[in-house]
Amino acid sequence: MRILIIEDDSDIRESIAQLFESEGVIVDTAKNGANAFEVLQASIDRLPDVILLDLSMPVMNGFDFREQQLKERTFCNIPVICVSGMHYSQWMMDKLGADGYLLKPLSMERVENAIRKLGLEPNQIERGPEDTQETDPIEDE
């Protein structure tokens, strides 16, 4: 599984990234919405399975990122779990088209549960071509 964490607080961003990486998840990070689009463009051949999106950030906040993401054909189908320290109404989350919503402070268990609700398993490891190559069996002589 691959996740993109968009969070302006570097301590939170790196803590969540380290927890996922320790479980074998491939993690990309961005410090704001504008940086997230740069990350997505750079990884066009290996897009994330899910985006964890902070709503309150400088430069491009989560609301603006989500609005733009939904307009981008290449990125519009990536599920998004919104994260915030402020309580937003269900109406606001519906308007954003969020696939999940979590209040800070986060726990790994809550994040993993939100990902499972999307039908994904947080510990599913993305395999690269080197992991899927078949090897010739060794024959006894």
Helices and strands as residue ranges (DSSP letters): E 2-6, H 10-22, E 26-30, H 33-42, E 50-54, H 62-71, E 80-84, H 90-96, E 100-103, H 108-116, H 129-132
